[in-house]
């Protein structure tokens, strides 16, 4: 008695396609984000040197925010969204904190915003791009109103 061979479909006979390479953040996005981080660290160092350490904690924390996008190296969309989030927050902070000298972080904010949109396939979605800056602006306006209410002016 002859053993029967199991039925094998044509799909099973063809060699399997190689698995796609894991997506990573493009060199352009990473380069712009690195430039933003360098600009933020340089601005913080210059401000701390210029003021002899006044507002050291604030400057160091603001400069450290530039590291957040680099926590998602294998997720390009998350990287772009983090760049947009941190760039928008830094932009608002540099404009609100202008009176105490936080305008030095404006170039880093603009570089991060550029990093979010430099690669066409890795851009954040339209809804995220519209809603996030509006939310940051609303929170900034609320913070200014709350600050004005507490100071009594």
Backbone as JSON Lines, residues from 0, in Angstrom:
{"i":0,"aa":"X","n":[0.85,-1.16,0.0],"ca":[0.0,0.0,0.0],"c":[0.9,1.23,0.0]}
{"i":1,"aa":"X","n":[0.57,2.12,-0.86],"ca":[1.36,3.32,-1.05],"c":[0.78,4.46,-0.2]}
{"i":2,"aa":"X","n":[1.67,5.17,0.52],"ca":[1.2,6.29,1.36],"c":[0.88,7.48,0.48]}
{"i":3,"aa":"X","n":[-0.23,8.11,0.78],"ca":[-0.62,9.28,-0.01],"c":[0.09,10.53,0.53]}
{"i":4,"aa":"X","n":[0.47,11.36,-0.4],"ca":[1.08,12.64,-0.01],"c":[-0.02,13.65,0.28]}
{"i":5,"aa":"X","n":[0.18,14.47,1.28],"ca":[-0.87,15.47,1.57],"c":[-0.93,16.49,0.44]}
{"i":6,"aa":"X","n":[-2.1,17.05,0.25],"ca":[-2.3,18.06,-0.78],"c":[-1.57,19.35,-0.4]}
{"i":7,"aa":"X","n":[-0.83,19.9,-1.35],"ca":[-0.09,21.14,-1.13],"c":[-0.56,22.13,-2.18]}
{"i":8,"aa":"X","n":[-1.02,23.29,-1.72],"ca":[-1.51,24.29,-2.66],"c":[-0.33,24.99,-3.34]}
{"i":9,"aa":"X","n":[-0.63,25.73,-4.39],"ca":[0.4,26.46,-5.12],"c":[1.06,27.51,-4.23]}
{"i":10,"aa":"X","n":[0.29,28.15,-3.41],"ca":[0.85,29.18,-2.51],"c":[1.89,28.58,-1.57]}
{"i":11,"aa":"X","n":[1.64,27.37,-1.13],"ca":[2.58,26.73,-0.21],"c":[3.85,26.28,-0.92]}
{"i":12,"aa":"X","n":[3.79,26.06,-2.21],"ca":[4.95,25.61,-2.96],"c":[5.9,26.77,-3.26]}
{"i":13,"aa":"X","n":[5.37,27.98,-3.37],"ca":[6.22,29.13,-3.69],"c":[7.05,29.5,-2.48]}
{"i":14,"aa":"X","n":[8.27,29.95,-2.74],"ca":[9.09,30.37,-1.59],"c":[8.49,31.59,-0.91]}
{"i":15,"aa":"X","n":[8.65,31.62,0.36],"ca":[8.1,32.73,1.14],"c":[8.86,34.02,0.83]}
{"i":16,"aa":"X","n":[8.13,35.12,0.81],"ca":[8.78,36.42,0.58],"c":[9.56,36.8,1.83]}
{"i":17,"aa":"X","n":[10.66,37.47,1.63],"ca":[11.42,37.9,2.82],"c":[10.62,38.92,3.62]}
{"i":18,"aa":"X","n":[10.78,38.85,4.9],"ca":[10.06,39.78,5.78],"c":[10.58,41.19,5.53]}
{"i":19,"aa":"X","n":[9.67,42.16,5.52],"ca":[10.13,43.53,5.3],"c":[11.04,43.99,6.44]}
{"i":20,"aa":"X","n":[12.0,44.8,6.07],"ca":[12.92,45.33,7.09],"c":[12.15,46.22,8.04]}
{"i":21,"aa":"X","n":[12.51,46.2,9.3],"ca":[11.79,47.06,10.25],"c":[11.98,48.53,9.88]}
{"i":22,"aa":"X","n":[10.9,49.28,9.94],"ca":[10.96,50.69,9.59],"c":[11.69,51.45,10.68]}
{"i":23,"aa":"X","n":[12.5,52.35,10.26],"ca":[13.21,53.2,11.21],"c":[13.02,54.65,10.77]}
{"i":24,"aa":"X","n":[13.4,55.52,11.63],"ca":[13.31,56.95,11.35],"c":[14.32,57.28,10.26]}
{"i":25,"aa":"X","n":[13.93,58.09,9.31],"ca":[14.82,58.42,8.2],"c":[15.98,59.28,8.68]}
{"i":26,"aa":"X","n":[17.03,59.28,7.89],"ca":[18.22,60.06,8.24],"c":[17.91,61.55,8.24]}
{"i":27,"aa":"X","n":[17.02,61.99,7.37],"ca":[16.66,63.41,7.34],"c":[15.97,63.83,8.63]}
{"i":28,"aa":"X","n":[15.01,63.04,9.05],"ca":[14.3,63.38,10.29],"c":[15.24,63.34,11.48]}
{"i":29,"aa":"X","n":[16.05,62.31,11.53],"ca":[17.0,62.19,12.64],"c":[17.99,63.36,12.64]}
{"i":30,"aa":"X","n":[18.44,63.77,11.46],"ca":[19.37,64.89,11.36],"c":[18.78,66.2,11.85]}
{"i":31,"aa":"X","n":[17.54,66.47,11.44],"ca":[16.89,67.7,11.9],"c":[16.65,67.66,13.41]}
{"i":32,"aa":"X","n":[16.29,66.49,13.93],"ca":[16.07,66.38,15.37],"c":[17.38,66.52,16.15]}
{"i":33,"aa":"X","n":[18.47,65.98,15.6],"ca":[19.77,66.15,16.24],"c":[20.17,67.62,16.24]}
{"i":34,"aa":"X","n":[19.92,68.3,15.12],"ca":[20.22,69.73,15.05],"c":[19.41,70.5,16.09]}
{"i":35,"aa":"X","n":[18.16,70.11,16.28],"ca":[17.31,70.76,17.28],"c":[17.85,70.52,18.68]}
{"i":36,"aa":"X","n":[18.26,69.29,18.96],"ca":[18.81,68.96,20.28],"c":[20.1,69.74,20.54]}
{"i":37,"aa":"X","n":[20.95,69.83,19.54],"ca":[22.19,70.6,19.69],"c":[21.87,72.07,19.94]}
{"i":38,"aa":"X","n":[20.89,72.6,19.2],"ca":[20.51,74.01,19.4],"c":[19.95,74.23,20.81]}
{"i":39,"aa":"X","n":[19.17,73.29,21.32],"ca":[18.6,73.44,22.66],"c":[19.67,73.35,23.73]}
{"i":40,"aa":"X","n":[20.58,72.4,23.59],"ca":[21.65,72.26,24.59],"c":[22.57,73.48,24.56]}
{"i":41,"aa":"X","n":[22.88,73.96,23.35],"ca":[23.72,75.15,23.24],"c":[23.03,76.38,23.83]}
{"i":42,"aa":"X","n":[21.74,76.51,23.59],"ca":[20.99,77.64,24.14],"c":[20.95,77.57,25.67]}
{"i":43,"aa":"X","n":[20.72,76.36,26.2],"ca":[20.69,76.21,27.66],"c":[22.06,76.5,28.26]}
{"i":44,"aa":"X","n":[23.11,75.98,27.64],"ca":[24.46,76.22,28.16],"c":[24.81,77.7,28.11]}
{"i":45,"aa":"X","n":[24.46,78.35,27.01],"ca":[24.74,79.79,26.88],"c":[23.96,80.59,27.92]}
{"i":46,"aa":"X","n":[22.7,80.24,28.11],"ca":[21.88,80.97,29.08],"c":[22.38,80.76,30.51]}
{"i":47,"aa":"X","n":[22.76,79.53,30.83],"ca":[23.27,79.25,32.18],"c":[24.6,79.96,32.4]}
{"i":48,"aa":"X","n":[25.47,79.98,31.39],"ca":[26.74,80.68,31.49],"c":[26.52,82.19,31.62]}
{"i":49,"aa":"X","n":[25.6,82.72,30.86],"ca":[25.35,84.16,30.84],"c":[24.77,84.66,32.16]}
{"i":50,"aa":"X","n":[23.93,83.86,32.78],"ca":[23.24,84.29,34.0],"c":[23.83,83.7,35.27]}
{"i":51,"aa":"X","n":[24.97,83.06,35.15],"ca":[25.65,82.46,36.31],"c":[24.77,81.44,37.02]}
{"i":52,"aa":"X","n":[24.01,80.68,36.27],"ca":[23.23,79.59,36.83],"c":[21.83,79.94,37.28]}
{"i":53,"aa":"X","n":[21.39,81.17,37.05],"ca":[20.01,81.52,37.39],"c":[19.09,80.74,36.45]}
{"i":54,"aa":"X","n":[18.07,80.17,36.99],"ca":[17.11,79.34,36.25],"c":[17.76,78.11,35.64]}
{"i":55,"aa":"X","n":[18.75,77.56,36.33],"ca":[19.44,76.37,35.83],"c":[18.46,75.22,35.6]}
{"i":56,"aa":"X","n":[17.6,74.97,36.57],"ca":[16.65,73.86,36.47],"c":[15.72,74.01,35.28]}
{"i":57,"aa":"X","n":[15.24,75.23,35.08],"ca":[14.31,75.49,33.98],"c":[15.01,75.27,32.65]}
{"i":58,"aa":"X","n":[16.21,75.8,32.51],"ca":[16.95,75.64,31.25],"c":[17.32,74.18,30.99]}
{"i":59,"aa":"X","n":[17.76,73.5,32.01],"ca":[18.14,72.09,31.83],"c":[16.93,71.24,31.46]}
{"i":60,"aa":"X","n":[15.81,71.48,32.11],"ca":[14.59,70.71,31.8],"c":[14.09,71.02,30.39]}
{"i":61,"aa":"X","n":[14.18,72.27,30.0],"ca":[13.74,72.65,28.66],"c":[14.63,72.01,27.6]}
{"i":62,"aa":"X","n":[15.93,72.02,27.83],"ca":[16.85,71.4,26.87],"c":[16.67,69.89,26.83]}
{"i":63,"aa":"X","n":[16.37,69.28,27.96],"ca":[16.2,67.83,28.03],"c":[14.96,67.35,27.29]}
{"i":64,"aa":"X","n":[14.01,68.23,27.05],"ca":[12.81,67.84,26.32],"c":[13.13,67.39,24.89]}
{"i":65,"aa":"X","n":[14.25,67.85,24.36],"ca":[14.63,67.49,23.0],"c":[15.02,66.03,22.84]}
{"i":66,"aa":"X","n":[15.2,65.31,23.93],"ca":[15.59,63.91,23.88],"c":[14.37,63.01,23.63]}
{"i":67,"aa":"X","n":[13.2,63.48,23.93],"ca":[11.98,62.66,23.86],"c":[11.78,61.99,22.5]}
{"i":68,"aa":"X","n":[11.93,62.68,21.36],"ca":[11.71,61.98,20.09],"c":[12.65,60.81,19.87]}
{"i":69,"aa":"X","n":[13.83,60.85,20.43],"ca":[14.81,59.78,20.22],"c":[14.47,58.51,21.0]}
{"i":70,"aa":"X","n":[13.41,58.54,21.78],"ca":[12.97,57.35,22.5],"c":[12.16,56.4,21.61]}
{"i":71,"aa":"X","n":[11.85,56.84,20.38],"ca":[11.06,56.03,19.46],"c":[11.8,55.84,18.13]}
{"i":72,"aa":"X","n":[12.98,55.2,18.12],"ca":[13.75,55.1,16.88],"c":[13.17,54.14,15.85]}
{"i":73,"aa":"X","n":[12.34,53.21,16.26],"ca":[11.78,52.22,15.33],"c":[10.36,52.55,14.91]}
{"i":74,"aa":"X","n":[9.83,53.66,15.35],"ca":[8.46,54.03,15.01],"c":[8.46,55.43,14.4]}
{"i":75,"aa":"X","n":[8.55,55.54,13.09],"ca":[8.67,56.85,12.43],"c":[7.51,57.79,12.7]}
{"i":76,"aa":"X","n":[6.28,57.26,12.72],"ca":[5.13,58.14,13.0],"c":[5.19,58.68,14.42]}
{"i":77,"aa":"X","n":[5.54,57.84,15.37],"ca":[5.66,58.3,16.76],"c":[6.78,59.31,16.89]}
{"i":78,"aa":"X","n":[7.86,59.11,16.17],"ca":[8.97,60.06,16.18],"c":[8.5,61.42,15.67]}
{"i":79,"aa":"X","n":[7.77,61.42,14.55],"ca":[7.27,62.66,13.98],"c":[6.26,63.33,14.92]}
{"i":80,"aa":"X","n":[5.42,62.54,15.54],"ca":[4.45,63.11,16.49],"c":[5.14,63.69,17.71]}
{"i":81,"aa":"X","n":[6.17,63.0,18.19],"ca":[6.92,63.52,19.34],"c":[7.64,64.82,18.96]}
{"i":82,"aa":"X","n":[8.19,64.88,17.75],"ca":[8.82,66.12,17.29],"c":[7.81,67.25,17.22]}
{"i":83,"aa":"X","n":[6.62,66.96,16.72],"ca":[5.58,67.98,16.64],"c":[5.13,68.42,18.03]}
{"i":84,"aa":"X","n":[4.95,67.47,18.93],"ca":[4.52,67.79,20.29],"c":[5.56,68.63,21.02]}
{"i":85,"aa":"X","n":[6.8,68.18,21.02],"ca":[7.85,68.9,21.75],"c":[8.14,70.22,21.06]}
{"i":86,"aa":"X","n":[8.14,70.25,19.73],"ca":[8.35,71.51,19.01],"c":[7.28,72.53,19.31]}
{"i":87,"aa":"X","n":[6.02,72.1,19.35],"ca":[4.92,73.02,19.66],"c":[5.01,73.52,21.09]}
{"i":88,"aa":"X","n":[5.33,72.6,22.01],"ca":[5.46,73.0,23.42],"c":[6.63,73.97,23.6]}
{"i":89,"aa":"X","n":[7.75,73.69,22.94],"ca":[8.91,74.6,23.04],"c":[8.62,75.96,22.42]}
{"i":90,"aa":"X","n":[7.88,75.94,21.32],"ca":[7.52,77.21,20.69],"c":[6.65,78.05,21.62]}
{"i":91,"aa":"X","n":[5.66,77.41,22.23],"ca":[4.81,78.14,23.18],"c":[5.63,78.61,24.38]}
{"i":92,"aa":"X","n":[6.5,77.74,24.91],"ca":[7.31,78.1,26.07],"c":[8.29,79.23,25.74]}
{"i":93,"aa":"X","n":[8.87,79.2,24.56],"ca":[9.83,80.25,24.21],"c":[9.13,81.59,24.01]}
{"i":94,"aa":"X","n":[7.89,81.57,23.57],"ca":[7.16,82.83,23.41],"c":[6.59,83.33,24.74]}
{"i":95,"aa":"X","n":[6.09,82.41,25.56],"ca":[5.56,82.81,26.87],"c":[6.7,83.24,27.79]}
{"i":96,"aa":"X","n":[7.78,82.47,27.79],"ca":[8.9,82.74,28.67],"c":[9.87,83.77,28.12]}
{"i":97,"aa":"X","n":[9.45,84.51,27.12],"ca":[10.33,85.5,26.51],"c":[10.82,86.52,27.53]}
{"i":98,"aa":"X","n":[10.0,86.85,28.47],"ca":[10.36,87.87,29.44],"c":[11.49,87.41,30.37]}
{"i":99,"aa":"X","n":[11.63,86.1,30.56],"ca":[12.72,85.62,31.41],"c":[13.86,85.02,30.58]}
{"i":100,"aa":"X","n":[13.81,85.2,29.26],"ca":[14.91,84.8,28.41],"c":[14.78,83.45,27.76]}
{"i":101,"aa":"X","n":[13.63,82.84,27.79],"ca":[13.48,81.52,27.19],"c":[13.34,81.58,25.68]}
{"i":102,"aa":"X","n":[13.44,82.76,25.1],"ca":[13.4,82.9,23.65],"c":[14.59,82.2,22.99]}
{"i":103,"aa":"X","n":[15.61,81.88,23.76],"ca":[16.78,81.2,23.21],"c":[16.44,79.8,22.71]}
{"i":104,"aa":"X","n":[15.31,79.26,23.11],"ca":[14.91,77.93,22.67],"c":[14.06,77.96,21.4]}
{"i":105,"aa":"X","n":[13.83,79.12,20.84],"ca":[13.03,79.25,19.63],"c":[13.65,78.5,18.44]}
{"i":106,"aa":"X","n":[14.96,78.61,18.18],"ca":[15.52,77.84,17.06],"c":[15.34,76.33,17.21]}
{"i":107,"aa":"X","n":[15.51,75.81,18.4],"ca":[15.31,74.38,18.62],"c":[13.87,73.96,18.35]}
{"i":108,"aa":"X","n":[12.93,74.82,18.75],"ca":[11.51,74.52,18.5],"c":[11.22,74.48,17.01]}
{"i":109,"aa":"X","n":[11.74,75.42,16.28],"ca":[11.5,75.46,14.84],"c":[12.17,74.28,14.12]}
{"i":110,"aa":"X","n":[13.34,73.88,14.58],"ca":[14.01,72.72,14.0],"c":[13.23,71.43,14.28]}
{"i":111,"aa":"X","n":[12.67,71.31,15.45],"ca":[11.85,70.13,15.76],"c":[10.57,70.1,14.93]}
{"i":112,"aa":"X","n":[9.98,71.26,14.72],"ca":[8.79,71.3,13.87],"c":[9.14,70.91,12.44]}
{"i":113,"aa":"X","n":[10.32,71.32,11.99],"ca":[10.76,70.92,10.65],"c":[11.01,69.42,10.59]}
{"i":114,"aa":"X","n":[11.59,68.85,11.65],"ca":[11.87,67.41,11.68],"c":[10.59,66.59,11.6]}
{"i":115,"aa":"X","n":[9.5,67.13,12.09],"ca":[8.24,66.39,12.06],"c":[7.7,66.23,10.64]}
{"i":116,"aa":"X","n":[8.04,67.15,9.74],"ca":[7.43,67.14,8.41],"c":[8.42,66.93,7.27]}
{"i":117,"aa":"X","n":[9.67,66.65,7.55],"ca":[10.67,66.57,6.49],"c":[10.56,65.3,5.64]}
{"i":118,"aa":"X","n":[10.07,64.23,6.18],"ca":[9.97,62.96,5.44],"c":[8.51,62.7,5.08]}
{"i":119,"aa":"X","n":[8.16,62.68,3.78],"ca":[6.75,62.55,3.39],"c":[6.04,61.32,3.94]}
{"i":120,"aa":"X","n":[6.66,60.16,3.99],"ca":[5.98,58.96,4.46],"c":[5.85,58.87,5.97]}
{"i":121,"aa":"X","n":[6.6,59.67,6.69],"ca":[6.61,59.58,8.15],"c":[5.98,60.77,8.84]}
{"i":122,"aa":"X","n":[5.2,61.53,8.14],"ca":[4.58,62.71,8.75],"c":[3.44,62.31,9.67]}
{"i":123,"aa":"X","n":[3.2,63.13,10.71],"ca":[2.03,62.85,11.56],"c":[0.75,63.08,10.76]}
{"i":124,"aa":"X","n":[-0.32,62.46,11.18],"ca":[-1.58,62.59,10.47],"c":[-2.14,64.0,10.49]}
{"i":125,"aa":"X","n":[-3.09,64.26,9.61],"ca":[-3.68,65.59,9.48],"c":[-4.37,66.02,10.77]}
{"i":126,"aa":"X","n":[-5.15,65.15,11.35],"ca":[-5.87,65.51,12.57],"c":[-4.89,65.84,13.7]}
{"i":127,"aa":"X","n":[-3.86,65.04,13.83],"ca":[-2.85,65.29,14.87],"c":[-2.14,66.61,14.62]}
{"i":128,"aa":"X","n":[-1.84,66.9,13.35],"ca":[-1.15,68.12,12.98],"c":[-1.99,69.36,13.27]}
{"i":129,"aa":"X","n":[-3.28,69.25,13.14],"ca":[-4.16,70.4,13.39],"c":[-4.51,70.53,14.86]}
{"i":130,"aa":"X","n":[-4.86,69.44,15.5],"ca":[-5.36,69.48,16.87],"c":[-4.26,69.78,17.88]}
{"i":131,"aa":"X","n":[-3.09,69.2,17.72],"ca":[-2.03,69.36,18.72],"c":[-1.59,70.81,18.92]}
{"i":132,"aa":"X","n":[-1.23,71.56,17.85],"ca":[-0.83,72.96,18.08],"c":[-1.97,73.8,18.66]}
{"i":133,"aa":"X","n":[-3.2,73.52,18.27],"ca":[-4.32,74.27,18.84],"c":[-4.47,73.96,20.33]}
{"i":134,"aa":"X","n":[-4.26,72.71,20.7],"ca":[-4.33,72.33,22.11],"c":[-3.21,72.99,22.9]}
{"i":135,"aa":"X","n":[-2.01,72.99,22.35],"ca":[-0.89,73.65,23.03],"c":[-1.16,75.14,23.19]}
{"i":136,"aa":"X","n":[-1.71,75.77,22.16],"ca":[-2.03,77.19,22.25],"c":[-3.12,77.45,23.29]}
{"i":137,"aa":"X","n":[-4.11,76.56,23.37],"ca":[-5.17,76.73,24.35],"c":[-4.64,76.57,25.77]}
{"i":138,"aa":"X","n":[-3.77,75.59,25.97],"ca":[-3.17,75.4,27.3],"c":[-2.29,76.59,27.67]}
{"i":139,"aa":"X","n":[-1.56,77.12,26.7],"ca":[-0.71,78.29,26.96],"c":[-1.57,79.51,27.31]}
{"i":140,"aa":"X","n":[-2.66,79.7,26.59],"ca":[-3.55,80.82,26.9],"c":[-4.18,80.65,28.28]}
{"i":141,"aa":"X","n":[-4.57,79.43,28.62],"ca":[-5.13,79.17,29.94],"c":[-4.1,79.46,31.03]}
{"i":142,"aa":"X","n":[-2.86,79.04,30.8],"ca":[-1.8,79.27,31.79],"c":[-1.54,80.76,31.98]}
{"i":143,"aa":"X","n":[-1.55,81.5,30.89],"ca":[-1.34,82.96,31.01],"c":[-2.49,83.62,31.76]}
{"i":144,"aa":"X","n":[-3.72,83.18,31.47],"ca":[-4.88,83.75,32.18],"c":[-4.82,83.39,33.67]}
{"i":145,"aa":"X","n":[-4.45,82.16,33.98],"ca":[-4.35,81.75,35.37],"c":[-3.25,82.52,36.08]}
{"i":146,"aa":"X","n":[-2.15,82.74,35.41],"ca":[-1.05,83.51,35.98],"c":[-1.46,84.95,36.22]}
{"i":147,"aa":"X","n":[-2.18,85.5,35.29],"ca":[-2.64,86.89,35.45],"c":[-3.65,87.0,36.59]}
{"i":148,"aa":"X","n":[-4.5,86.0,36.73],"ca":[-5.51,86.02,37.8],"c":[-4.87,85.9,39.17]}
{"i":149,"aa":"X","n":[-3.8,85.12,39.28],"ca":[-3.15,84.94,40.57],"c":[-2.3,86.14,40.96]}
{"i":150,"aa":"X","n":[-1.78,86.85,39.98],"ca":[-0.95,88.02,40.31],"c":[-1.82,89.26,40.57]}
{"i":151,"aa":"X","n":[-3.05,89.21,40.12],"ca":[-3.97,90.32,40.41],"c":[-3.78,91.52,39.49]}
{"i":152,"aa":"X","n":[-3.13,91.35,38.37],"ca":[-2.97,92.49,37.45],"c":[-3.89,92.4,36.28]}
